[in-house]
């Protein structure tokens, strides 16, 4: 379902905004209990005075990931569950300490959860879905069919929907209206990135890779 020509638009916000031809989309998922169950269980990690706003922002972001990523993945009994788990855990270790090097620890948490539900067989693709989601260029490695859609979905939010990889503007707008991002996400990530750059001017932030 992934169209090769989309890749040409991946790094340029302007080109991506002009985009490839828009494509029909599946309906919006407005409630997916697993996302809320998993996030509620981890509510405590979003500490501080802004905790509730950050929590709500991250919840919305997780719903965006689910709604966007599934547009590029063939239907299967496991599709929504697997994306939802990736969506919940993909940034989770960024809290509570503002740790910027959080991708691997986030994948560790997802793996522990998968072990707990007897889905250890999903661990290889889950780790890649999480560890590669900030990759700047298209992901073409193992489990591309799972990893690349999550990467695209995340960039759609991080770019403030300038990068949509062919998703119709109206669909993205509807998802973002249903699940508003608060002021703290993705600003939270931007703040962490800025802090990292100030402290490590010669090293790119570890959450980004080409
Ligand atoms: Fe994210």
Boltz pocket constraint, residues with backbone or C-beta under 6 A from the ligand:
constraints:
  - pocket:
      binder: B
      contacts: [[A, 61], [A, 90], [A, 91], [A, 154]]
      max_distance: 6.0
